[in-house]
Structures are given as structure tokens and as C-alpha cells.
Amino acid sequence: MAAQSEGGGKDDIKTHFMTREGSYKLMTHSEYSKPSRVAFNGQTNTPVKVSFVDVNDGTASPDRLCFNVGRELYVYVYKGVHKAVDLTKPIDKRIYKGTLPTCHDFNQHYFSPESVLLLVGFTAGQVQLIDPIKKEISKLYNEERLIDKTKVTCIKWIPSSLNQFLVSHSSGQMYLYNEELPCGQTPPNYQPFKQGDGFSVYTCKTKSTRNPMYRWVIGQGAINEFAFSPCSKYLAVVSQDGHLRVFQYSTMDLLGTMKSFFGGLLCVNWSPDGKYIVTGGEDDLVTVWSFHEKRVVCRGHGHRSWVNMVAFDPYTSIVCDETVSDVLGPDGEVLSGRTAQGVLTDGSNHISKSDLTGCSQDYTANNLPQQQPNGRHVSTSNHYSPSTLETSTTLNCISYRFGSVGQDTELCLWDLTEDILKQPYGKSRTSSVGLAGINSSSSQSLPRSNSLPSSQKSNSVASVVANDVSSNAYADGHAHPIQNAVMNASSKFATLSVSDRKDEKKEHKRNFSLAARNSEKSSVVKSNNVRPVDSAMKLYGTQACPRLDQVPILEPLVCKKVSHERLTSISFRNECIVTACQEGIILTWARPEKTRDGAE
């Protein structure tokens, strides 16, 4: 059973775990790290991040991998599950003095086997553009820190543009850059452009166009992460004030919001069809929000500490409707193992035409990758046109798989199924999908990493849920009431004072985590035009922040300790799952069919 330990004690590091599709196995020969590994001293609180790009070079190893650890940045050829890595031969290695890399992003639309564009953000607010292969390109933005002096928290290329990118800071501000434009020699002078509930947008008041092109001021705390929808039209932003805000990017209109149970939201990710958004944060929960219904669908409890990263798995998600069985390509071939709207089919997983346009994106033949005269590939999408898809037979199934990693050193996999998605708002049921016993054993036996001892006052909603949900979840797979958890958590939320929340944050830092110090240098002046967001108590009990008795509580399919240090990154690849920890170790977990094939 997936809930049972795969060998060893409860504190042992797991090297494999079971899911419904089989066994995932740690590939020790595919472990990436610094070439000369030294003991982790925990002196830096910059999380280790991982970025991938497929350069489409026609080899068995087309992926390039970038990760940061401390003051260093590495780029390797990622060899997947079959070939051993040679850590002594990185494509590029950089050591920075005086500032540390915090995040990075490859340009997924402009690349070649001989050249890729990589953005890197730093703790002091600067942004660097490099080509780690050619090493001919090296540009600095915000070099004099005139635009923003605070840490870069997230950086991404604009999906629909070849030269624009978005950068967020711990100041709670976000800037749009054009890599071809210069930054001014004096601090920017801004003028209002657009204003909404909890956000404002400004442009530079200059005679000539310069960076930044736009400045967003969002919420009342640090912007921790943002993510574009698969169709590139929408932008989801999570902040330290606990809010998820979803914008239509081109018009800068606020489309919807969600509030965490308490504490900041740290991470965000879209489902492959753009219908759902999953977040994780300091309430130790993962929360699924429906983009179309503008409401919280469910909350997931499995972590015992802050959730650092969440990601949907497009290769095991199933999305189909009554009209779909097989998806056929333009030449009539069945697209088994091929990507359509980000949801991969494996012969049993299918996707509908309506799902292909979930983000209202136009899929045409022009969306396929095109090669430029200089050898670079310019790709705006890797999807097929709906006109080329043919369907047959009848099915009715919806299931999304997503994963999360946290400061409790655990990897959790979750299945978001149709019975959860179709539940009406206000009716709560506990989904015990294959993990009935894990909470009763782990939550009651193991101390919480980042909370007060059980004999003392605890402000964590998840700690309340852990004790009550686990006692009401049964191995029969049926749903059971969790009224005690609801009552206890609701009363805890209602009586949570400002000083209590400060104590909770201090306890997180003192016991385990050095991460999420997002309030540092947050005194950067924000415009008085930003309207204050609604208080937590006004939102509590609404669809933006429902009580625990108003939404289902989701339990993880798998929840395994896979590291000694807190986990900071998770990525889903065709052959594997890739995780990273704060020590700078990148692990590869082969999928079941790849595990059976073995390694070369």
C-alpha cells in the first residue's frame, strides 16, 4: 500500500516509493551537485532552484539543467535516468562575490544546441542575462540598484515574447524589462498607469523608452512567486500577505483572488489545461483554486512544515470528456506519449478538444517550433491544432496529479480527482486516497518541524488538521466528517492575534528553516494609491478563504522523506521526477516504466 513505508524506519531517507502506476526509484548515478561536495553549513538562506530547457539537438540528452547553490551557479547537460553524470564537466560554472543567485529561467522560445539565454536574479536586486554555452552574452539590469534594492524572488521570460521578462522582488514590486533596452542612470520617475483592488501599475515618465517598462505594486508584502498560464494569457501571483491574485496579463485586470488559511503563500503552479491553480505556503497546506469558478476547490494536508514548491505533473494527469478516447495527430497517428495542452497521454490518458482551448489560446500550425536561418529554434507552442485532432469512443474521467516539497524534507504526490472537483461549495469531505494510515502515524508520532511542541500553544491550522483528519480518515477510501478539525481550526483562526502570527514565524525560523525571510528590506516605499486589501477575517468563510468544513481536505497519495535538508524544488519530466534540497543536491526519480528498463 502506498501509505506504508518502503523499508526502514520513519526517519529513514526513502530511495523508492509506490504509486498506482508502479514504483518510482532513485537513480543514484543521476545525482547532480557541486563537483566538490562539502558539508552543508546552512549559512545561506537562498533556496536552491532548478531550471530546464530542451535544446532539441537530436541527441539522447537534449535537456540542459541549471541550478544555484550558495554563491555558485552551474549548467549541465541533463542525461536523464539512463546515463551517469560527470560532475567535473559542467557546461558553465560561475561563482559570484558580494551577491548570491536566487532564481533563474531559460528562454524556452529562442534556443539552439549552441546557444541558450538564461536569466539570473540576485539577492541585491540585480538581474543578469547570460549565454552559458556561447558565453558571448552578458548583460546586467538594475546594476546600480536604482530600480529596486531588494532580493529578486522570481524571474521569468514572458511566454509570448522573445525579449521581455518579468522580475519580482521581496519589496512587493514586480518589473517588466526588455532585454534590448537600457536601464537609466538615475532612479526611475513613475506615473500611474492602472489601479485596482490591492495593486497598482506604473510606467516610467521619460522621453525615451527605458527599463523598467512597467512597475507593478502588489499586495502588502513580498511577492514570493508568479506563474503564467499554459496559454500565456493569465498571470498568477502569490505574496507574503497570503493572497493569490490572478491577472489577465495583457489588460492588467484582476480576475480573482484567494487567501491562505494564514501566513504567506510561497509557491504557485497552473494545471496543464489552465483550469486550476495550486498554491503552497506557511499554513503547511496546499490549496487548489478553480480559475473558472473563482473558488477554492480543496485544501491538501500532508506536510508538517512550510510548502516550498508545488507543480502539476502533465505526464500522469488525465483529462477527457464524453467524446474522447484516442487523440489523433495530423497524420492520423495516436498521440500516445505525446503532449497536448500540456497533458500527456500514455494510452489511457486522453484530452478533449475543449481542454485544448482551456485558456482560449489559438492553436495553429504556426504554433509548432520553427527553425530560424541562424539555427535557433523559435517556438511559441508545442501543441497541435484542434483541427488536426480526431476523437473516438467514449470516456468520462478527470484526474490531475501534482507534487509538492517542503521544509519538512518530504515529497508529497497528490491526485486531484473528479469526485473532489465536482463537490459543491460548502460541503466538505475527506479524501483518503491510499494514505489512510500515514497521517495517524506521521502526524501524531513525529514532532512538527516548525511548530511549538504539542504541550505548548500552536498556531498552525495544519497541526489541528493533522490530529483530527487522521482520526477521521479510514482505509476504506470513503469520505468521513471532520467536524472536530473544523471547529478547532476555525476557533484557532478566529483567535489568532498579530503577536501570535509573529511568534509562529519566529518559531519556523528558529527550529528548522532559514528560508522565507521575505520581510527583509521590505520598507521600500510603496505608493499610497494602492488600496488596502481586505482583512483576513473579512475573507474567512468566503469562497476566497473558506472554512475547513466548506471544502474537502485532500490527503497525499504519497508522502515520503527523501532528504536530510529541506526540499526547495520539484520538476516533472517525461522520464522522471527531479527534486532539489537546500544542500544543493539534485535527485532524479525514475518513473515506473523507466525503472523497469534499467540504466545503462
ROMI-425868 format. One line per 3 residues: number of its first residue (from 0); for each residue x, y, z of C-alpha. Coordinates in pm, 1 decimal. Layout:
ROMI-425868
NUM	X:Y:Z; ...
This chain:
ROMI-425868
0	0.0:0.0:0.0; 129.7:344.8:-83.5; 84.1:461.5:271.4
3	326.5:209.9:408.8; 696.7:272.1:443.2; 915.1:122.0:173.9
6	1170.4:-20.9:412.1; 1346.3:133.3:711.5; 1215.0:349.1:991.3
9	1001.9:656.5:969.9; 1304.0:888.7:973.5; 1499.1:698.0:707.2
12	1560.5:854.9:369.1; 1349.9:674.6:109.9; 1503.9:554.1:-216.2
15	1179.4:439.1:-378.5; 805.7:475.1:-334.3; 492.2:320.0:-480.6
18	202.8:480.4:-665.5; -85.7:334.4:-864.1; 130.5:327.0:-1177.8
21	419.5:143.6:-1011.2; 745.9:210.5:-829.9; 946.6:531.5:-853.9
24	1314.9:467.1:-791.0; 1601.9:698.7:-701.3; 1870.9:686.5:-972.3
27	2195.0:734.7:-781.0; 2401.5:772.7:-1098.7; 2185.5:1072.4:-1199.9
30	2261.9:1285.3:-894.0; 2374.4:1641.6:-962.9; 2557.4:1866.1:-717.5
33	2869.7:2076.4:-680.3; 3169.9:1881.4:-818.0; 3346.8:1900.6:-482.1
36	3076.4:1845.9:-226.9; 3142.6:1993.8:115.7; 2945.3:1968.6:436.4
39	2634.3:2184.8:431.3; 2667.4:2469.0:681.2; 2328.6:2632.5:628.0
42	2478.3:2981.7:621.8; 2287.4:3095.4:314.3; 1911.1:3115.1:306.1
45	1879.5:3140.6:-72.1; 1681.3:2836.9:-187.7; 1829.2:2600.2:-444.6
48	1628.9:2633.1:-767.2; 1633.2:2418.3:-1081.4; 1564.7:2523.8:-1442.3
51	1544.2:2312.1:-1759.3; 1549.3:2379.1:-2132.3; 1525.8:2132.5:-2421.1
54	1763.8:2248.9:-2696.4; 1630.6:1991.3:-2944.0; 1977.8:1890.3:-3064.1
57	1871.9:1545.5:-3184.1; 2074.2:1359.2:-2921.6; 1959.5:1130.7:-2642.0
60	2030.4:1411.6:-2392.1; 1871.4:1731.1:-2528.0; 1798.7:1886.7:-2187.4
63	2013.4:2148.5:-2017.0; 1995.8:2182.4:-1639.4; 2074.9:2491.1:-1431.3
66	2086.8:2510.6:-1052.3; 2221.2:2751.9:-793.0; 2381.0:2666.2:-460.4
69	2519.4:2937.7:-234.6; 2730.0:3176.7:-441.0; 2763.3:2934.9:-731.3
72	2563.9:2869.6:-1047.6; 2600.0:2552.2:-1257.3; 2475.9:2446.9:-1600.5
75	2499.4:2079.9:-1705.2; 2381.9:1852.9:-1981.3; 2098.8:1665.6:-1813.0
78	2136.1:1298.4:-1904.9; 1813.4:1169.5:-1756.3; 1769.6:828.3:-1598.9
81	1990.3:613.6:-1820.7; 2331.9:780.1:-1827.3; 2566.4:866.5:-1543.1
84	2654.6:1231.0:-1490.6; 3012.4:1361.2:-1491.7; 3012.9:1643.5:-1237.1
87	3362.5:1751.7:-1342.4; 3234.7:1866.8:-1682.7; 2973.7:2139.3:-1640.7
90	2877.9:2346.4:-1942.5; 2920.5:2656.0:-1729.1; 3014.4:2737.8:-1371.5
93	3001.3:3082.5:-1213.4; 3098.7:3199.9:-865.7; 2961.6:3535.9:-755.4
96	3111.4:3770.2:-496.6; 2907.2:4007.2:-287.8; 2569.6:3876.0:-405.9
99	2404.7:3537.8:-439.8; 2185.8:3397.1:-718.5; 1828.7:3337.7:-602.7
102	1639.7:3227.3:-915.3; 1687.0:3169.9:-1288.3; 1494.5:3092.0:-1604.9
105	1585.4:2967.9:-1953.4; 1423.0:3123.2:-2258.9; 1205.3:2837.8:-2386.6
108	1131.4:3002.2:-2722.3; 1470.8:3110.0:-2852.8; 1742.7:2847.7:-2842.1
111	1981.4:2628.9:-3037.5; 2223.4:2348.5:-2945.0; 2499.2:2611.0:-2942.6
114	2319.0:2892.7:-2763.4; 2061.7:2944.0:-2488.6; 1953.9:3253.7:-2298.7
117	1948.8:3235.1:-1918.9; 1820.2:3498.3:-1676.4; 1957.1:3505.9:-1321.0
120	1824.4:3709.7:-1026.9; 2029.1:3802.3:-719.1; 1990.7:3885.6:-351.6
123	2089.7:4250.9:-402.7; 1826.4:4307.0:-671.7; 2037.0:4283.4:-987.7
126	1941.5:4076.0:-1291.2; 2189.4:3914.6:-1530.5; 2133.7:3778.3:-1881.6
129	2392.2:3522.5:-1994.2; 2450.5:3259.6:-2259.2; 2609.3:2969.6:-2066.0
132	2704.4:2786.9:-2387.4; 2847.7:3059.2:-2611.3; 2944.6:3280.5:-2317.2
135	2932.8:3581.1:-2550.4; 2624.1:3742.7:-2399.0; 2638.9:3901.7:-2055.2
138	2408.4:4191.1:-1968.5; 2325.0:4343.4:-1631.3; 1998.3:4509.7:-1536.1
141	1941.2:4718.0:-1222.2; 2320.2:4707.9:-1186.4; 2329.3:5021.1:-969.6
144	2019.4:4906.2:-779.7; 1834.2:5223.1:-875.1; 1518.0:5033.5:-968.6
147	1491.7:4806.3:-662.3; 1738.9:4722.5:-386.4; 1565.4:4413.1:-252.4
150	1609.3:4045.3:-329.3; 1483.3:3903.3:-658.1; 1228.5:3636.3:-565.4
153	1116.1:3514.6:-908.9; 1218.4:3575.6:-1268.2; 1057.8:3450.5:-1590.3
156	1061.0:3519.6:-1961.0; 727.7:3641.9:-2096.0; 599.8:3331.9:-2282.3
159	463.8:3526.5:-2577.9; 772.9:3744.3:-2620.9; 1128.5:3675.6:-2732.0
162	1290.2:3964.0:-2543.1; 1073.3:4063.8:-2246.0; 1093.3:3924.3:-1894.6
165	926.3:3979.8:-1559.5; 1108.6:4015.8:-1226.5; 955.8:4018.0:-876.4
168	1122.7:4141.1:-558.0; 1078.4:4099.6:-185.4; 970.2:4465.2:-180.1
171	634.3:4351.4:-316.2; 703.5:4504.3:-655.6; 735.1:4348.1:-998.0
174	904.1:4493.4:-1306.4; 877.1:4427.7:-1678.6; 1207.4:4451.1:-1867.3
177	1302.3:4442.1:-2232.7; 1643.4:4282.1:-2273.4; 1721.2:4520.3:-2561.0
180	1652.2:4840.0:-2363.9; 1896.0:5012.7:-2125.7; 1835.1:5099.2:-1762.3
183	1855.1:5466.4:-1670.6; 2143.6:5631.3:-1490.0; 1905.8:5788.7:-1238.6
186	1623.4:5643.0:-1028.0; 1307.4:5597.6:-1237.3; 1032.4:5855.7:-1213.4
189	697.5:5677.3:-1231.0; 349.1:5783.5:-1330.8; 26.8:5588.6:-1259.5
192	-98.3:5366.2:-1539.4; -362.4:5142.3:-1380.7; -503.7:5081.6:-1035.1
195	-714.6:4806.5:-884.5; -802.4:4631.3:-561.2; -470.6:4567.6:-386.8
198	-246.2:4654.9:-681.5; -123.5:4944.3:-894.7; 71.9:4961.8:-1220.6
201	310.4:5242.0:-1319.4; 515.5:5342.1:-1621.7; 838.3:5539.5:-1639.6
204	795.2:5911.3:-1706.2; 1070.9:5951.3:-1965.5; 1109.9:6089.3:-2317.1
207	1269.6:5769.7:-2445.3; 1166.6:5413.1:-2368.8; 1378.5:5253.8:-2096.4
210	1371.1:4978.4:-1838.0; 1160.1:4905.7:-1648.7; 873.1:4924.6:-1894.8
213	614.4:4869.1:-1619.8; 622.3:4856.9:-1242.6; 360.7:4654.8:-1056.4
216	295.2:4714.6:-685.4; 101.3:4417.5:-550.0; -30.6:4349.4:-201.3
219	122.7:4430.2:134.5; 428.4:4203.0:143.1; 691.9:4033.1:-66.5
222	594.1:3874.7:-396.0; 716.5:3518.1:-348.4; 642.7:3366.0:-689.3
225	440.7:3414.4:-1005.0; 344.7:3183.4:-1290.3; 196.6:3226.8:-1637.2
228	-92.5:3010.1:-1750.6; -24.2:2748.6:-2021.9; -190.2:2976.4:-2277.5
231	29.6:3268.6:-2163.6; -272.3:3498.8:-2119.5; -303.6:3493.0:-1742.0
234	-64.3:3560.1:-1456.1; -93.8:3411.5:-1105.8; 95.2:3590.5:-825.7
237	138.9:3475.5:-464.4; 254.1:3710.6:-191.0; 363.8:3719.9:169.1
240	30.0:3877.4:260.3; -124.3:3535.0:194.4; -305.3:3627.6:-126.6
243	-317.5:3460.8:-464.1; -404.6:3717.1:-729.4; -479.6:3620.6:-1088.3
246	-450.0:3882.3:-1362.5; -522.3:3896.5:-1731.1; -169.8:3989.4:-1825.6
249	-229.6:4197.2:-2138.7; -502.3:4417.3:-1986.9; -366.0:4408.9:-1629.4
252	-713.6:4331.6:-1495.1; -753.6:4144.6:-1165.9; -969.5:3838.2:-1235.7
255	-976.4:3663.5:-898.2; -818.2:3625.9:-556.2; -768.7:3361.5:-289.9
258	-643.2:3388.2:68.5; -431.6:3135.6:256.3; -558.5:2996.5:583.9
261	-289.4:3205.2:745.5; 65.5:3316.4:668.6; 223.4:3385.2:335.0
264	179.5:3190.9:12.9; 520.7:3077.1:-112.1; 460.2:2895.6:-442.2
267	212.0:2863.8:-727.5; 157.2:2649.0:-1037.4; -108.0:2606.3:-1309.6
270	-266.8:2281.0:-1418.8; -166.6:2180.2:-1773.5; -508.6:2278.2:-1910.8
273	-515.9:2609.9:-1725.9; -828.9:2528.3:-1527.0; -679.3:2501.7:-1178.2
276	-408.6:2670.0:-973.8; -230.7:2504.3:-682.0; -52.2:2701.9:-411.3
279	156.2:2618.3:-106.0; 256.6:2828.5:188.9; 325.4:2888.7:553.9
282	-1.5:2728.2:665.9; 160.4:2392.4:573.9; -123.6:2328.6:327.1
285	-159.2:2300.1:-48.0; -467.3:2473.9:-184.6; -634.6:2412.7:-520.5
288	-822.0:2708.5:-672.1; -1055.2:2687.3:-971.0; -977.6:2952.2:-1231.5
291	-1320.1:2930.4:-1397.2; -1528.4:2908.1:-1078.1; -1306.4:3156.3:-887.4
294	-1318.5:2948.0:-569.1; -1112.5:2714.8:-353.1; -1177.3:2355.6:-461.5
297	-993.3:2178.2:-180.1; -706.4:2201.0:65.6; -442.7:1932.6:99.8
300	-282.4:1835.0:427.3; 30.1:1620.8:423.8; 323.1:1846.7:503.0
303	428.6:1930.2:856.7; 606.4:2249.7:761.3; 605.5:2525.9:502.9
306	544.4:2414.6:144.1; 829.4:2548.4:-71.3; 722.3:2441.0:-419.7
309	425.6:2288.1:-599.4; 399.2:2159.7:-956.8; 147.7:1971.0:-1168.8
312	263.3:1651.4:-1338.9; 144.0:1672.4:-1701.8; 259.7:1317.5:-1773.2
315	23.2:1137.4:-1533.8; -271.1:1377.6:-1538.6; -586.1:1254.1:-1712.0
318	-829.3:1496.8:-1870.6; -1107.5:1379.1:-2100.7; -1480.7:1401.8:-2159.2
321	-1770.2:1205.2:-2309.0; -1649.2:1244.0:-2667.1; -1290.1:1139.9:-2629.4
324	-1098.1:818.1:-2630.6; -793.2:847.8:-2852.5; -630.9:1171.2:-2961.7
327	-505.4:1155.0:-3318.2; -228.8:1365.0:-3465.8; -222.4:1543.1:-3801.6
330	-110.0:1226.5:-3981.2; -362.2:1002.6:-3809.4; -122.9:861.9:-3550.7
333	-242.0:811.5:-3193.9; -68.5:1065.3:-2974.5; 22.9:815.7:-2703.3
336	306.2:968.5:-2506.0; 263.6:1300.0:-2689.5; 178.4:1634.1:-2534.8
339	-147.8:1815.3:-2599.8; -219.5:2124.5:-2391.8; 44.5:2001.7:-2150.8
342	-144.8:1686.8:-2054.1; 44.7:1382.2:-2172.7; -130.7:1064.8:-2275.0
345	10.8:719.9:-2218.2; -251.0:517.0:-2398.6; -507.7:553.6:-2122.8
348	-488.0:925.6:-2052.6; -670.1:1142.9:-2305.4; -765.7:1501.7:-2362.0
351	-1058.8:1672.2:-2527.0; -1083.4:1949.7:-2781.7; -1242.4:2173.0:-2521.7
354	-944.1:2121.2:-2295.0; -713.6:2224.5:-2575.7; -870.7:2567.5:-2564.5
357	-899.0:2590.6:-2186.9; -704.6:2917.4:-2191.3; -874.0:3039.9:-2512.2
360	-546.3:3018.2:-2697.5; -538.8:2991.2:-3075.3; -361.2:2669.8:-3169.0
363	-249.0:2675.5:-3527.8; 15.8:2511.0:-3736.4; 221.8:2824.1:-3681.6
366	248.0:2733.3:-3313.4; 484.5:2449.8:-3393.0; 860.5:2511.4:-3346.6
369	1024.0:2683.6:-3639.3; 1393.8:2695.9:-3716.0; 1547.5:3032.9:-3795.2
372	1825.4:3087.2:-4051.5; 2076.1:3122.5:-3766.2; 1994.8:2773.2:-3642.9
375	1795.8:2884.9:-3340.1; 1451.9:2744.0:-3282.4; 1173.8:2992.8:-3218.1
378	888.8:2808.2:-3050.4; 564.5:2969.5:-2939.1; 393.5:2643.9:-2850.6
381	435.0:2270.5:-2886.7; 68.3:2187.2:-2924.3; -138.5:2055.2:-3211.1
384	-416.8:2245.3:-3377.9; -767.9:2138.3:-3270.2; -848.7:2096.0:-3638.0
387	-592.9:1815.2:-3660.2; -736.2:1621.0:-3366.6; -981.2:1339.3:-3415.6
390	-1160.2:1156.3:-3137.8; -1340.2:827.7:-3097.8; -1523.7:611.2:-2842.6
393	-1648.5:744.1:-2509.4; -1481.6:812.8:-2175.7; -1553.5:1026.7:-1873.8
396	-1256.2:1083.0:-1646.6; -1076.2:1368.2:-1478.3; -765.8:1327.5:-1264.9
399	-479.7:1566.1:-1205.1; -150.3:1471.1:-1042.7; 60.2:1732.7:-870.2
402	355.5:1723.8:-635.3; 485.3:1936.4:-351.3; 803.2:1962.4:-146.7
405	856.8:2137.8:182.1; 1081.3:2227.1:468.1; 981.7:1903.9:640.7
408	1213.3:1727.9:386.0; 916.4:1536.8:243.3; 796.5:1484.3:-112.0
411	419.3:1456.0:-149.6; 226.0:1344.8:-456.7; -142.4:1427.2:-481.4
414	-426.7:1304.1:-702.4; -699.2:1558.6:-768.0; -993.0:1350.6:-886.8
417	-1334.2:1421.7:-1032.2; -1522.8:1346.4:-710.2; -1330.7:1626.9:-538.6
420	-1360.5:1872.1:-827.6; -1736.4:1821.2:-866.1; -1826.6:1870.6:-499.8
423	-2043.0:2179.8:-449.8; -1908.4:2462.3:-237.8; -1985.3:2433.0:132.2
426	-1982.5:2052.4:153.1; -1664.0:1908.3:298.3; -1543.6:1551.3:271.9
429	-1207.5:1398.3:343.9; -1041.5:1224.3:51.8; -829.2:938.0:183.1
432	-673.1:824.5:-143.1; -442.1:541.5:-49.7; -297.4:718.9:251.1
435	-531.8:648.4:535.6; -266.8:549.1:781.0; 8.2:790.7:704.4
438	-126.0:1088.1:895.2; -211.4:883.9:1200.1; 143.8:756.1:1214.4
441	344.4:1054.8:1099.0; 136.4:1341.4:1230.5; 87.0:1201.1:1577.5
444	426.2:1039.2:1625.3; 663.5:1284.3:1460.4; 715.5:1631.9:1606.1
447	630.5:1920.0:1377.3; 944.5:2068.7:1232.2; 839.8:2429.0:1253.1
450	580.2:2447.8:1526.8; 572.4:2468.2:1901.0; 580.3:2138.9:2093.6
453	240.0:1982.8:2140.8; 245.0:2074.1:2508.5; 264.7:2441.5:2417.8
456	40.5:2671.2:2220.7; 45.7:2607.5:1845.6; -94.5:2843.1:1585.7
459	-76.1:2604.4:1293.0; -402.8:2510.0:1129.2; -229.1:2210.2:977.5
462	-140.5:2079.2:1322.7; -509.4:2084.7:1412.5; -599.6:1913.8:1086.9
465	-328.1:1652.9:1138.3; -473.7:1533.9:1467.2; -836.0:1539.1:1363.7
468	-835.4:1449.6:995.1; -612.2:1149.8:1054.4; -851.5:1015.0:1315.0
471	-1141.8:1050.4:1072.0; -977.9:907.6:758.2; -1025.7:536.7:703.8
474	-867.0:280.3:480.7; -1194.5:202.0:310.2; -1145.1:501.3:83.3
477	-1476.5:659.6:184.9; -1524.9:1013.2:299.8; -1591.8:1087.6:666.3
480	-1685.7:1402.7:858.9; -1410.8:1612.4:1012.3; -1621.4:1836.7:1230.9
483	-1375.7:1834.5:1521.0; -1098.9:1954.1:1292.8; -1325.2:2222.3:1153.1
486	-1432.0:2352.4:1491.9; -1081.8:2351.8:1636.3; -922.0:2510.1:1330.5
489	-1197.2:2768.2:1297.6; -1166.2:2876.8:1658.1; -788.3:2884.6:1625.1
492	-814.0:3106.5:1317.3; -1060.2:3339.5:1485.3; -841.7:3386.4:1793.8
495	-509.9:3415.4:1611.1; -366.9:3751.5:1707.6; -99.0:3953.2:1531.9
498	151.0:3868.9:1804.4; 66.5:3500.0:1769.4; 144.0:3513.4:1400.0
501	476.0:3680.4:1468.0; 560.5:3409.5:1721.5; 469.0:3144.1:1466.3
504	702.2:3294.5:1207.7; 982.5:3315.8:1464.2; 927.7:2953.0:1556.9
507	958.4:2849.6:1192.0; 1291.1:3026.2:1164.2; 1427.6:2907.1:1496.8
510	1352.9:2537.4:1465.7; 1424.1:2447.7:1107.7; 1412.7:2691.7:823.2
513	1636.1:2973.3:720.7; 1420.8:3035.6:415.3; 1128.8:3268.3:357.4
516	1281.1:3574.2:521.5; 1069.5:3768.5:284.6; 1016.2:4067.6:503.5
519	1379.1:4179.8:476.9; 1422.9:4529.0:339.7; 1051.4:4545.6:269.3
522	1049.7:4909.5:371.1; 1083.6:5019.0:9.1; 829.4:5296.6:-32.0
525	506.5:5182.9:-192.8; 255.3:5413.1:-349.8; -24.3:5537.1:-129.0
528	-257.9:5474.8:-419.9; -261.8:5100.3:-352.8; -589.8:5022.0:-184.3
531	-552.4:4812.7:130.6; -658.1:4452.3:86.2; -945.1:4307.4:285.6
534	-855.1:4179.3:629.3; -825.4:3806.0:680.2; -1134.2:3791.3:897.1
537	-1348.8:3957.3:630.9; -1245.6:3692.3:379.3; -1264.5:3399.6:620.5
540	-1568.2:3186.3:545.6; -1599.9:3314.5:188.4; -1507.8:3130.8:-130.5
543	-1175.8:3319.5:-127.6; -1086.0:3171.2:212.7; -1337.2:2901.2:309.5
546	-1354.6:2731.9:646.1; -1235.6:2374.0:669.7; -1593.0:2246.8:675.8
549	-1666.2:2421.5:346.0; -1412.1:2243.3:123.2; -1274.9:1887.9:101.6
552	-949.5:1801.7:278.0; -722.7:1618.7:35.3; -466.7:1366.9:156.8
555	-148.6:1282.6:-35.7; -119.6:969.8:-242.8; 246.1:951.5:-136.1
558	433.7:1140.2:134.2; 798.7:1039.3:177.0; 1106.7:1179.7:345.9
561	1364.7:1195.3:65.5; 1630.0:1429.5:206.2; 1809.2:1534.6:523.2
564	1777.2:1901.2:426.2; 1465.3:2097.7:340.9; 1341.7:2047.4:-13.0
567	1328.3:2351.5:-237.4; 1233.7:2236.9:-588.7; 1034.1:1975.6:-778.0
570	1012.1:1927.8:-1156.5; 825.5:1668.8:-1361.2; 997.5:1529.9:-1670.0
573	889.8:1269.5:-1922.8; 1112.4:1001.3:-1771.1; 1139.8:1114.5:-1411.4
576	1072.1:1346.9:-1121.2; 1354.2:1583.4:-1023.4; 1387.8:1720.7:-669.3
579	1639.9:1956.2:-509.3; 1730.9:2023.1:-147.7; 1894.1:2317.4:26.9
582	2225.5:2129.9:35.1; 2242.7:2165.5:-342.8; 2178.5:1800.6:-431.9
585	1957.8:1738.4:-736.6; 1794.9:1393.8:-732.6; 1634.7:1202.1:-1019.7
588	1344.8:963.6:-953.2; 1279.2:732.3:-1248.8; 918.0:670.4:-1340.1
591	792.5:309.3:-1317.5; 835.3:218.8:-1685.1; 1184.0:372.8:-1684.9
594	1271.6:184.7:-1367.2; 1191.4:-144.5:-1538.4; 1412.7:-53.1:-1832.0
597	1713.0:-9.8:-1602.5; 2013.5:214.9:-1652.9; 2293.6:191.6:-1898.8
